[in-house]
Amino acid sequence: MLTLTAAQLATWVAALMFPLARILGLIAAAPLFNSRGIPIRIRLALGLAIAMAVVPALPPPPAIPAGSWLAVTALAREAFIGIAMGFTMRLVFAAVDMAGELIGLQMGLSFAAFFDPESSGQTIVLGEFLGLLASLIFLGLDGHLLLVDVTVRSFEWLPVAQGPLLAQGWGFVAHYGITVFSAGFLLALPLIAALLITNIAMGVLTRAAPQLNLFAVGFPITLTAGFVVLILAMNAFGPVMRSLFEGGFGAVDQLLRALAG
């Protein structure tokens, strides 16, 4: 008959709960995994399944009693690592959302907004479209599987320990937030430039023919020009998003190196 001692059970629980904390932290913050369309029970079951699959391949955890305060601090440390990794990738999707907001504002579609349950706020329809397109590209590139793979490999680069995380790691996350503004603006720049030329042309036309009603003619022309440029830019959207996702995974690697020192 198989018998378990309290020491063996505590060792197994400790070996499982620390990787589980990091994996659940990633699922709570990473794009697609943190979607409100996925029930919490499924996310918990997914994190538990991944943790149970990778625990046998991980190095042995430190000898930390499962019911001690050291275990609580180690759990918080692992959860923060997972959240930082997921949040770093989430910044790439935030850049796409910002590009959609800028494009919709320039096209005059800022009033075409609806309540988005994902962000719990008003979202421009065009921004939601670009976000869905970026999610499909991310899934097509197996980005969700790469995220799980990076999380598993992070235990080799940054193993479970009791020590504090270095401050330059959190500084790197804050500095990488520049991507939201730089990449978002660069994604929207072709359409912004095209609409700027369109507005200048309409201004010259209105100056030459003052009797022309700019408010009646300008909006359809701006909207049509915006959609035409957007359709022409769709061919380049995939490669650009791929490079952004590669940069996001590279940023996760730099984050782990910064946290580990």
ZIJOBEL-V855526 format. One record per pair of residues at least 12 apart in sequence whose ideal C-beta (glycine too) atoms are under 8 Angstrom apart, sorted by the first residue. I is the first residue (numbers start at 1). J is the second residue. If there is no record, write none. Layout:
# ZIJOBEL-V855526
i = [I,I]
j = [J,J]
This chain:
# ZIJOBEL-V855526
i = [10,10,10,13,14,14,14,14,14,15,15,15,15,16,16,16,17,17,17,18,18,18,18,18,19,19,19,19,19,19,19,20,20,20,21,21,21,21,21,22,22,22,22,22,22,22,23,23,23,23,23,24,24,24,24,24,25,25,25,25,25,25,25,25,26,26,26,26,26,26,27,27,27,27,27,28,28,28,28,29,29,29,29,29,29,29,30,30,30,30,30,31,31,31,31,31,31,31,32,32,32,32,32,33,33,33,33,34,34,35,36,36,37,50,50,50,54,54,57,58,58,58,59,59,59,61,62,62,62,62,64,70,73,74,74,74,77,77,77,77,78,80,81,81,81,81,81,82,84,84,84,84,84,85,85,85,85,85,85,85,86,87,88,88,88,88,88,88,89,89,89,89,91,91,91,91,91,92,92,92,92,92,92,93,93,93,94,94,95,95,95,95,95,95,95,95,96,96,96,96,96,96,96,97,97,97,97,97,98,98,98,98,98,99,99,99,99,99,99,99,100,100,100,100,100,100,100,100,101,101,102,102,102,102,103,103,103,103,103,103,103,103,104,104,104,104,105,106,106,106,106,106,106,107,107,107,107,107,107,107,108,108,108,109,109,109,109,109,110,112,112,112,113,114,116,133,134,137,137,137,137,137,138,138,141,141,143,146,150,150,150,154,157,157,157,158,158,158,165,166,166,166,166,168,168,169,169,169,169,169,171,172,172,172,172,173,176,176,179,179,179,183,187,190,190,191,191,191,191,194,194,194,195,195,195,195,198,198,198,199,199,202,202,202,202,202]
j = [65,66,67,66,61,64,65,66,71,55,58,60,61,51,52,55,66,71,75,61,74,75,78,160,51,54,55,58,78,155,160,47,48,51,75,76,78,79,82,78,79,81,82,151,154,155,47,50,51,82,151,43,44,47,79,82,78,79,80,81,82,83,85,86,82,83,85,86,147,151,43,46,47,82,86,43,82,83,86,82,83,84,85,86,87,90,85,86,89,90,147,86,89,90,92,93,135,138,135,138,139,143,144,46,86,144,147,86,90,118,117,118,118,148,151,152,152,155,152,155,159,160,155,156,159,160,74,160,161,162,162,162,162,160,161,162,161,162,164,165,160,165,154,158,165,256,259,151,169,170,173,255,259,147,150,151,154,252,255,256,147,173,173,176,248,251,252,255,147,248,249,252,176,177,179,180,248,179,183,244,245,247,248,131,134,135,180,184,179,180,181,182,183,184,187,244,127,130,131,134,184,187,241,123,127,130,131,184,180,181,184,185,188,127,130,183,184,185,187,188,124,126,127,128,129,130,131,188,124,127,184,185,188,192,126,127,130,188,191,192,226,230,124,125,126,127,124,188,191,192,195,222,226,126,191,195,222,223,226,227,219,222,223,124,125,126,223,226,124,124,125,126,125,128,128,237,241,237,238,241,242,245,241,245,242,245,245,249,249,252,253,256,256,257,260,256,259,260,259,258,259,260,261,258,261,255,256,258,259,260,258,251,254,255,258,255,251,255,244,247,251,244,240,229,233,226,229,230,233,225,226,229,222,225,226,229,221,222,225,218,222,214,217,218,221,222]
